[in-house]
Amino acid sequence: MKNSFTLIYDVVKQIPCGKVATYGQIAMLAGNPRWSRVVGYALHVNPEPGIIPCHRVVNRFGEPSSAFAFGGVNEQIALLENEGVRFTDGRVDLSRYLWDGKEESFVLD
């Protein structure tokens, strides 16, 4: 049986390049809509930053994390911009860039 962090990482790995997901969305897809803060904790200790794209997770307003663990908020913005995600007034347009949870083959073991 997988633990909550493993379930969260499995979901985050599915977010395609050029898309973002919210903490709440990841929590729901990982199996518990109350895990939004747990998602934040899991991403903060991401064991595989090059494999688990935690930079693609933003808050419910489309704002990057001020506590982005791997270089700060400016690094998260730069990583997303390098993938084609654009910011307006410090936010991602979720109507344009929000992942629908279906673009990649999404399967939890």
Secondary structure, DSSP 4 states (H G I P E B T S, - for coil): ---HHHHHHHHHTTSPTT-BEEHHHHHHHHT-TT-HHHHHHHHHT-S-TTTS-GGGEE-TTSPPPTT-TTT-HHHHHHHHHHTT--EETTEE-HHHHB--S-SS-----
